[in-house]
């Protein structure tokens, strides 16, 4: 097990945001996905704002299905605009 229970991590950098996709393991050996958005904050005392969601292993299948529905809707709505 890695730092803070991380067993896998990947990163996506886009403009002023960075997304982290971290697979972690809790003390019981259960795996979960932690998705973190980090965004630089100009003009504030905070250097970055971080937001996070956690999806547990037993919920990943349904999470991916609903996520895909959202992606499909965005693609469909965008094609109607063109």
Secondary structure by P-SEA (a helix, b strand, c coil): cccccccbbbbbbcccbbbbbccccccccbbbbbbbbbbbbcccccccccccccccccaaaaaaaaaaaaaaaaaaaaaaac
